[in-house]
Amino acid sequence: MISFTLEQLFYLKGTASFVPKWIPPGQMFWAVATTNAFALAAIALLSGLSALLASRLLTAMILGFGLLVWLPAPFTAPHQITSWAGNAQNTAILGAAWIVMDYLGGRQTGGR
């Protein structure tokens, strides 16, 4: 999460360009909002404070990226490798976030 936060922070305009223009209130808003969300998730996961909630929200955010940004990409630009690679990377990141969420959920219920 720290690396995602820093990448989005340093390349905020590039991050904003990935946000579909039709999503209100605007591309830069969502770039800043997701950068802050990544930072807060990193703090929560590293400190252990509200880590399960943070992991659930993080997983939902990454799933949203997949549905709103990466799933339509191969249909709008099927010959661009980034359309396909973005889907693969997002799916891998989603899987990792889901594993963390499941692990933390099991720890809280005493299952693991």
DSSP file (Angstrom, degrees, kcal/mol; ACC not computed):
  #  RESIDUE AA STRUCTURE BP1 BP2  ACC     N-H-->O    O-->H-N    N-H-->O    O-->H-N    TCO  KAPPA ALPHA  PHI   PSI    X-CA   Y-CA   Z-CA
    1    1 A M     >        0   0    0      0, 0.0     4,-2.5     0, 0.0     5,-0.2   0.000 360.0 360.0 360.0 -33.7    0.0    0.0    0.0
    2    2 A I  H  >  +     0   0    0      1,-0.2     4,-2.6     2,-0.2     5,-0.2   0.932 360.0  47.8 -63.4 -44.4    2.9    2.3    0.7
    3    3 A S  H  > S+     0   0    0      1,-0.2     4,-2.6     2,-0.2    -1,-0.2   0.886 111.9  49.8 -66.0 -37.4    4.3    1.9   -2.8
    4    4 A F  H  > S+     0   0    0      2,-0.2     4,-2.5     1,-0.2     5,-0.2   0.911 110.8  50.6 -65.2 -41.3    0.8    2.4   -4.4
    5    5 A T  H  X S+     0   0    0     -4,-2.5     4,-2.2     2,-0.2    -2,-0.2   0.946 113.8  43.8 -59.7 -49.3    0.4    5.6   -2.3
    6    6 A L  H  X S+     0   0    0     -4,-2.6     4,-2.8     2,-0.2     5,-0.3   0.907 113.0  51.2 -65.6 -42.2    3.8    7.0   -3.4
    7    7 A E  H  X S+     0   0    0     -4,-2.6     4,-2.0     1,-0.2    -1,-0.2   0.939 113.9  44.0 -61.0 -46.6    3.3    6.0   -7.0
    8    8 A Q  H  < S+     0   0    0     -4,-2.5     7,-0.2     1,-0.2    -1,-0.2   0.861 113.8  51.7 -67.5 -34.2   -0.1    7.7   -7.2
    9    9 A L  H >< S+     0   0    0     -4,-2.2     3,-0.8    -5,-0.2    -2,-0.2   0.926 114.2  41.5 -67.5 -45.1    1.3   10.7   -5.3
   10   10 A F  H 3< S+     0   0    0     -4,-2.8    -2,-0.2     1,-0.2    -1,-0.2   0.790 125.9  35.2 -73.7 -28.1    4.2   11.2   -7.6
   11   11 A Y  T 3X S+     0   0    0     -4,-2.0     4,-2.5    -5,-0.3    -1,-0.2  -0.361  72.9 144.8-121.6  51.3    2.2   10.6  -10.8
   12   12 A L  H <> S+     0   0    0     -3,-0.8     4,-2.6     1,-0.2     5,-0.2   0.875  72.4  50.1 -61.6 -41.4   -1.1   12.1   -9.8
   13   13 A K  H  > S+     0   0    0      2,-0.2     4,-1.6     1,-0.2    -1,-0.2   0.905 111.9  48.6 -64.8 -40.5   -1.9   13.4  -13.3
   14   14 A G  H  > S+     0   0    0      2,-0.2     4,-0.6     1,-0.2    -2,-0.2   0.898 111.3  50.0 -64.7 -40.2   -1.2   10.0  -14.8
   15   15 A T  H >X S+     0   0    0     -4,-2.5     3,-1.3    -7,-0.2     4,-0.6   0.924 108.5  53.0 -62.5 -44.4   -3.3    8.3  -12.1
   16   16 A A  H >< S+     0   0    0     -4,-2.6     3,-1.0     1,-0.3    -1,-0.2   0.833  99.5  63.5 -61.1 -32.5   -6.2   10.8  -12.9
   17   17 A S  H 3< S+     0   0    0     -4,-1.6    -1,-0.3     1,-0.2    -2,-0.2   0.741  96.2  58.6 -67.1 -21.1   -6.0    9.9  -16.6
   18   18 A F  H << S+     0   0    0     -3,-1.3    -1,-0.2    -4,-0.6    -2,-0.2   0.733  85.0  94.6 -77.5 -22.3   -7.0    6.3  -15.8
   19   19 A V  S << S-     0   0    0     -3,-1.0     8,-0.1    -4,-0.6    50,-0.1  -0.547  88.7-111.4 -73.1 127.2  -10.3    7.4  -14.2
   20   20 A P    >   -     0   0    0      0, 0.0     3,-1.5     0, 0.0     6,-0.1  -0.337  20.1-132.2 -58.5 138.2  -13.1    7.3  -16.6
   21   21 A K  T 3  S+     0   0    0      1,-0.3     6,-0.1    -4,-0.1    -2,-0.1   0.728 100.6  65.6 -66.5 -22.3  -14.3   10.9  -17.4
   22   22 A W  T 3  S+     0   0    0      4,-0.1    -1,-0.3     2,-0.1    -3,-0.0   0.574  77.9  96.3 -79.7  -8.1  -18.0   10.0  -16.9
   23   23 A I  S <  S-     0   0    0     -3,-1.5     3,-0.5     2,-0.0     7,-0.2  -0.734  81.0-105.6 -86.2 116.1  -17.5    9.3  -13.2
   24   24 A P  S    S+     0   0    0      0, 0.0    -2,-0.1     0, 0.0    -3,-0.0  -0.445  91.3  27.5 -75.2 155.8  -18.4   12.4  -11.1
   25   25 A P  S    S-     0   0    0      0, 0.0     2,-0.2     0, 0.0     3,-0.1  -0.997 114.1 -76.1 -90.2  -4.4  -17.1   14.6   -9.6
   26   26 A G     >  -     0   0    0     -3,-0.5     4,-1.7     1,-0.1     5,-0.2  -0.800  31.0 -92.6 158.5 162.6  -13.9   14.4  -11.7
   27   27 A Q  H  > S+     0   0    0     -2,-0.2     4,-2.0     1,-0.2     5,-0.1   0.908 118.9  48.6 -64.5 -45.7  -10.8   12.5  -12.5
   28   28 A M  H  > S+     0   0    0      1,-0.2     4,-2.5     2,-0.2     5,-0.2   0.876 107.1  57.4 -66.5 -36.4   -8.5   14.4  -10.2
   29   29 A F  H  > S+     0   0    0      1,-0.2     4,-2.8     2,-0.2    -1,-0.2   0.948 110.1  43.6 -56.0 -49.4  -10.9   14.1   -7.3
   30   30 A W  H  X S+     0   0    0     -4,-1.7     4,-2.6     2,-0.2     5,-0.2   0.835 110.6  55.1 -70.0 -32.0  -10.8   10.3   -7.6
   31   31 A A  H  X S+     0   0    0     -4,-2.0     4,-1.7     2,-0.2    -1,-0.2   0.939 113.8  41.1 -63.6 -45.6   -7.0   10.2   -8.0
   32   32 A V  H  X S+     0   0    0     -4,-2.5     4,-2.4     2,-0.2    -2,-0.2   0.913 115.0  52.0 -67.7 -42.6   -6.5   12.2   -4.8
   33   33 A A  H  X S+     0   0    0     -4,-2.8     4,-2.2    -5,-0.2    -2,-0.2   0.919 112.1  44.4 -61.9 -44.9   -9.2   10.2   -3.0
   34   34 A T  H  X S+     0   0    0     -4,-2.6     4,-2.5     2,-0.2    -1,-0.2   0.846 110.6  55.0 -71.7 -31.6   -7.7    6.8   -3.9
   35   35 A T  H  X S+     0   0    0     -4,-1.7     4,-2.1    -5,-0.2    -2,-0.2   0.937 111.3  45.1 -62.5 -45.4   -4.2    8.0   -3.0
   36   36 A N  H  X S+     0   0    0     -4,-2.4     4,-2.7     2,-0.2    -2,-0.2   0.882 111.2  53.7 -64.3 -38.4   -5.5    9.0    0.4
   37   37 A A  H  X S+     0   0    0     -4,-2.2     4,-2.4     2,-0.2    -2,-0.2   0.912 108.6  48.6 -63.5 -42.6   -7.3    5.6    0.7
   38   38 A F  H  X S+     0   0    0     -4,-2.5     4,-2.3     2,-0.2    -1,-0.2   0.915 112.3  49.5 -61.7 -42.2   -4.1    3.7    0.0
   39   39 A A  H  X S+     0   0    0     -4,-2.1     4,-2.2     2,-0.2    -2,-0.2   0.925 112.5  46.5 -63.9 -45.1   -2.3    5.8    2.6
   40   40 A L  H  X S+     0   0    0     -4,-2.7     4,-2.5     1,-0.2    -1,-0.2   0.879 111.6  51.8 -65.9 -37.6   -4.9    5.2    5.2
   41   41 A A  H  X S+     0   0    0     -4,-2.4     4,-2.8    -5,-0.2     5,-0.2   0.909 109.1  50.7 -64.2 -41.3   -5.0    1.5    4.4
   42   42 A A  H  X S+     0   0    0     -4,-2.3     4,-2.5     2,-0.2     5,-0.2   0.927 111.6  47.5 -61.7 -44.9   -1.3    1.3    4.8
   43   43 A I  H  X S+     0   0    0     -4,-2.2     4,-2.3     1,-0.2     6,-0.3   0.928 114.3  46.8 -62.2 -45.2   -1.4    3.1    8.2
   44   44 A A  H  X S+     0   0    0     -4,-2.5     4,-2.1     1,-0.2     5,-0.3   0.914 114.7  45.7 -64.9 -43.4   -4.2    0.8    9.4
   45   45 A L  H  < S+     0   0    0     -4,-2.8    -1,-0.2     1,-0.2    -2,-0.2   0.885 116.0  45.2 -69.4 -37.9   -2.6   -2.4    8.2
   46   46 A L  H  < S+     0   0    0     -4,-2.5    -1,-0.2    -5,-0.2    -2,-0.2   0.855 120.5  39.2 -74.0 -33.8    0.8   -1.5    9.6
   47   47 A S  H  < S-     0   0    0     -4,-2.3    -2,-0.2    -5,-0.2    -1,-0.2   0.734 100.1-131.3 -87.0 -23.3   -0.5   -0.3   13.0
   48   48 A G    ><  +     0   0    0     -4,-2.1     3,-0.8     1,-0.3     2,-0.6   0.413  61.8 135.6  85.8  -2.8   -3.2   -3.0   13.3
   49   49 A L  T 3  S-     0   0    0     -6,-0.3    -1,-0.3    -5,-0.3    -2,-0.2  -0.717  87.8 -16.8 -83.8 118.2   -5.8   -0.4   14.2
   50   50 A S  T 3> S+     0   0    0     -2,-0.6     4,-2.5    -3,-0.1    -1,-0.3   0.830  90.0 152.0  56.7  34.4   -9.0   -1.2   12.2
   51   51 A A  H <>  +     0   0    0     -3,-0.8     4,-2.6    -7,-0.2     5,-0.2   0.879  66.3  51.2 -65.0 -39.0   -6.9   -3.4   10.0
   52   52 A L  H  > S+     0   0    0     -4,-0.2     4,-2.1     2,-0.2    -1,-0.2   0.942 112.4  45.9 -65.3 -45.8   -9.8   -5.7    9.1
   53   53 A L  H  > S+     0   0    0      1,-0.2     4,-2.6     2,-0.2     5,-0.2   0.927 113.6  50.0 -60.5 -44.6  -12.1   -2.8    8.1
   54   54 A A  H  X S+     0   0    0     -4,-2.5     4,-2.7     1,-0.2    -2,-0.2   0.903 110.1  49.9 -61.2 -42.0   -9.2   -1.3    6.1
   55   55 A S  H  X S+     0   0    0     -4,-2.6     4,-2.2     2,-0.2    46,-0.2   0.870 111.3  49.3 -67.6 -35.0   -8.5   -4.5    4.3
   56   56 A R  H  X S+     0   0    0     -4,-2.1     4,-2.2     2,-0.2    -2,-0.2   0.929 114.1  44.5 -67.6 -44.8  -12.2   -4.9    3.4
   57   57 A L  H  X S+     0   0    0     -4,-2.6     4,-2.4     2,-0.2    -2,-0.2   0.886 113.0  52.0 -66.5 -38.5  -12.5   -1.4    2.1
   58   58 A L  H  X S+     0   0    0     -4,-2.7     4,-2.5    -5,-0.2     5,-0.2   0.923 109.6  49.0 -62.7 -44.7   -9.2   -1.8    0.2
   59   59 A T  H  X S+     0   0    0     -4,-2.2     4,-2.3     1,-0.2    -2,-0.2   0.907 111.5  49.7 -62.0 -42.2  -10.4   -5.0   -1.4
   60   60 A A  H  X S+     0   0    0     -4,-2.2     4,-2.3     2,-0.2    -1,-0.2   0.898 110.3  50.8 -63.3 -40.4  -13.7   -3.2   -2.4
   61   61 A M  H  X S+     0   0    0     -4,-2.4     4,-2.1     2,-0.2    -2,-0.2   0.926 111.4  46.7 -63.9 -44.6  -11.7   -0.3   -3.9
   62   62 A I  H  X S+     0   0    0     -4,-2.5     4,-2.1     2,-0.2    -1,-0.2   0.878 110.9  52.5 -67.1 -37.0   -9.5   -2.6   -6.0
   63   63 A L  H  X S+     0   0    0     -4,-2.3     4,-2.3     2,-0.2    -1,-0.2   0.901 107.8  52.7 -62.3 -40.3  -12.6   -4.5   -7.1
   64   64 A G  H  X S+     0   0    0     -4,-2.3     4,-3.0     2,-0.2     5,-0.4   0.896 105.7  53.7 -61.0 -41.1  -14.1   -1.2   -8.2
   65   65 A F  H  X>S+     0   0    0     -4,-2.1     4,-2.5     1,-0.2     5,-1.9   0.934 109.8  48.9 -56.5 -45.8  -10.9   -0.4  -10.2
   66   66 A G  I  <>S+     0   0    0     -4,-2.1     5,-2.9     3,-0.2    -2,-0.2   0.913 116.4  40.4 -61.8 -44.3  -11.4   -3.7  -12.0
   67   67 A L  I  <5S+     0   0    0     -4,-2.3    -2,-0.2     3,-0.2    -1,-0.2   0.884 126.2  31.8 -74.3 -39.3  -15.0   -3.2  -12.8
   68   68 A L  I  <5S+     0   0    0     -4,-3.0    -3,-0.2    -5,-0.2    -2,-0.2   0.793 133.7  19.2 -92.2 -29.8  -14.9    0.5  -13.7
   69   69 A V  I  X5S+     0   0    0     -4,-2.5     4,-0.6    -5,-0.4    -3,-0.2   0.852 128.3  31.1-107.3 -54.4  -11.5    1.0  -15.2
   70   70 A W  I  4<S+     0   0    0     -5,-1.9    17,-0.2     2,-0.2    -3,-0.2   0.832 109.0  59.9 -87.8 -32.6   -9.9   -2.3  -16.3
   71   71 A L  T  4<S+     0   0    0     -5,-2.9     4,-0.4    -6,-0.3    -1,-0.2   0.924 111.0  42.1 -62.7 -43.4  -12.9   -4.5  -17.4
   72   72 A P  T >> S+     0   0    0      0, 0.0     4,-1.7     0, 0.0     3,-1.0   0.732  95.8  84.2 -73.5 -18.9  -14.0   -2.0  -20.1
   73   73 A A  H 3X S+     0   0    0     -4,-0.6     4,-2.6     1,-0.3     3,-0.2   0.875  86.4  49.8 -56.2 -47.0  -10.4   -1.3  -21.3
   74   74 A P  H 34 S+     0   0    0      0, 0.0    -1,-0.3     0, 0.0    10,-0.1   0.781 111.6  51.4 -65.1 -22.6  -10.1   -4.3  -23.7
   75   75 A F  H <4 S+     0   0    0     -3,-1.0    -2,-0.2    -4,-0.4    -4,-0.0   0.827 116.0  38.9 -80.7 -32.0  -13.4   -3.4  -25.3
   76   76 A T  H  < S+     0   0    0     -4,-1.7    -3,-0.2    -3,-0.2    -1,-0.1   0.792 137.2  15.5 -87.4 -29.0  -12.5    0.2  -25.9
   77   77 A A    ><  +     0   0    0     -4,-2.6     3,-1.5    -5,-0.2     6,-0.3  -0.533  69.3 165.0-142.6  71.1   -8.8   -0.4  -26.9
   78   78 A P  T 3  S+     0   0    0      0, 0.0    -1,-0.1     0, 0.0    -3,-0.1   0.693  74.8  54.8 -67.2 -18.8   -8.4   -4.1  -27.7
   79   79 A H  T 3  S+     0   0    0      4,-0.0     2,-0.5     5,-0.0     3,-0.0   0.421  85.7  95.3 -96.5   2.0   -5.1   -3.7  -29.4
   80   80 A Q    X>  -     0   0    0     -3,-1.5     3,-1.0    -7,-0.2     4,-0.9  -0.825  66.1-148.6 -95.4 127.4   -3.3   -2.0  -26.6
   81   81 A I  H 3> S+     0   0    0     -2,-0.5     4,-3.2     1,-0.3     3,-0.3   0.812  95.7  64.6 -63.0 -30.5   -1.3   -4.2  -24.3
   82   82 A T  H 3> S+     0   0    0      1,-0.2     4,-2.2     2,-0.2    -1,-0.3   0.807  94.4  60.8 -65.5 -27.4   -2.0   -2.0  -21.3
   83   83 A S  H <> S+     0   0    0     -3,-1.0     4,-0.8    -6,-0.3    -1,-0.2   0.909 115.1  33.0 -62.7 -41.1   -5.7   -2.8  -21.6
   84   84 A W  H  X S+     0   0    0     -4,-0.9     4,-2.0    -3,-0.3    -2,-0.2   0.884 119.0  50.7 -83.0 -42.3   -4.9   -6.5  -21.0
   85   85 A A  H  X S+     0   0    0     -4,-3.2     4,-2.9     1,-0.2     5,-0.2   0.881 106.4  56.3 -65.1 -37.7   -2.0   -6.1  -18.7
   86   86 A G  H  X S+     0   0    0     -4,-2.2     4,-2.5    -5,-0.3    -1,-0.2   0.890 107.1  49.8 -60.9 -39.4   -4.0   -3.7  -16.5
   87   87 A N  H  X S+     0   0    0     -4,-0.8     4,-2.3    -5,-0.2    -1,-0.2   0.926 112.2  47.1 -63.1 -45.1   -6.6   -6.4  -16.1
   88   88 A A  H  X S+     0   0    0     -4,-2.0     4,-2.1     2,-0.2    -2,-0.2   0.923 114.7  45.7 -64.2 -44.7   -4.1   -9.0  -15.1
   89   89 A Q  H  X S+     0   0    0     -4,-2.9     4,-2.6     2,-0.2     5,-0.2   0.925 112.8  49.8 -65.7 -43.9   -2.3   -6.8  -12.7
   90   90 A N  H  X S+     0   0    0     -4,-2.5     4,-2.7    -5,-0.2    -1,-0.2   0.898 110.3  51.1 -62.4 -39.6   -5.5   -5.6  -11.1
   91   91 A T  H  X S+     0   0    0     -4,-2.3     4,-2.3     2,-0.2    -1,-0.2   0.905 111.0  48.0 -64.4 -41.2   -6.7   -9.2  -10.7
   92   92 A A  H  X S+     0   0    0     -4,-2.1     4,-2.1     2,-0.2    -2,-0.2   0.914 113.7  46.6 -65.0 -42.7   -3.4  -10.2   -9.0
   93   93 A I  H  X S+     0   0    0     -4,-2.6     4,-2.5     2,-0.2    -2,-0.2   0.899 111.4  52.3 -66.2 -39.9   -3.6   -7.2   -6.6
   94   94 A L  H  X S+     0   0    0     -4,-2.7     4,-2.4    -5,-0.2    -2,-0.2   0.914 108.5  50.9 -60.9 -43.1   -7.2   -7.9   -5.9
   95   95 A G  H  X S+     0   0    0     -4,-2.3     4,-2.1     2,-0.2    -2,-0.2   0.907 110.7  48.2 -61.8 -42.2   -6.3  -11.5   -5.0
   96   96 A A  H  X S+     0   0    0     -4,-2.1     4,-2.1     2,-0.2    -2,-0.2   0.913 112.2  48.6 -65.2 -42.4   -3.6  -10.4   -2.7
   97   97 A A  H  X S+     0   0    0     -4,-2.5     4,-2.5     1,-0.2    -2,-0.2   0.890 110.7  51.8 -64.0 -38.1   -5.9   -7.9   -1.0
   98   98 A W  H  X S+     0   0    0     -4,-2.4     4,-2.8     2,-0.2    -1,-0.2   0.892 107.7  51.7 -66.3 -39.6   -8.5  -10.6   -0.6
   99   99 A I  H  X S+     0   0    0     -4,-2.1     4,-2.6     2,-0.2    -1,-0.2   0.924 111.1  47.3 -62.6 -44.7   -6.1  -13.0    1.0
  100  100 A V  H  X S+     0   0    0     -4,-2.1     4,-2.8     2,-0.2     5,-0.2   0.929 112.8  49.7 -61.7 -45.1   -5.1  -10.3    3.5
  101  101 A M  H  X S+     0   0    0     -4,-2.5     4,-2.3   -46,-0.2    -2,-0.2   0.921 112.6  46.8 -59.9 -45.4   -8.7   -9.6    4.2
  102  102 A D  H  X S+     0   0    0     -4,-2.8     4,-2.2     2,-0.2    -1,-0.2   0.901 112.4  50.4 -64.6 -41.5   -9.5  -13.3    4.7
  103  103 A Y  H  X S+     0   0    0     -4,-2.6     4,-2.1     2,-0.2    -2,-0.2   0.940 112.5  45.5 -62.2 -47.9   -6.5  -13.8    7.0
  104  104 A L  H  X S+     0   0    0     -4,-2.8     4,-2.0     1,-0.2    -1,-0.2   0.870 111.6  53.1 -65.8 -35.9   -7.4  -10.8    9.2
  105  105 A G  H  X S+     0   0    0     -4,-2.3     4,-1.5    -5,-0.2     6,-0.2   0.887 109.6  48.5 -64.2 -39.3  -11.0  -11.9    9.3
  106  106 A G  H  X>S+     0   0    0     -4,-2.2     5,-2.1     1,-0.2     6,-1.1   0.864 110.2  51.6 -68.3 -36.9  -10.0  -15.4   10.4
  107  107 A R  H  <5S+     0   0    0     -4,-2.1     3,-0.4     4,-0.2    -2,-0.2   0.888 108.9  50.6 -66.0 -38.8   -7.7  -14.0   13.1
  108  108 A Q  H  <5S+     0   0    0     -4,-2.0    -1,-0.2     1,-0.2    -2,-0.2   0.843 114.1  43.1 -71.4 -32.1  -10.4  -11.8   14.5
  109  109 A T  H  <5S-     0   0    0     -4,-1.5    -1,-0.2    -5,-0.1    -2,-0.2   0.509 114.5-114.8 -89.8  -4.3  -12.9  -14.6   14.8
  110  110 A G  T  <5S+     0   0    0     -4,-0.7    -3,-0.2    -3,-0.4    -4,-0.1   0.611  79.3 126.6  83.6  11.9  -10.3  -17.0   16.2
  111  111 A G      <       0   0    0     -5,-2.1    -4,-0.2    -6,-0.2    -5,-0.1   0.681 360.0 360.0 -76.4 -18.9  -10.4  -19.3   13.1
  112  112 A R              0   0    0     -6,-1.1    -5,-0.2    -9,-0.1    -1,-0.2   0.358 360.0 360.0-133.8 360.0   -6.7  -19.1   12.5
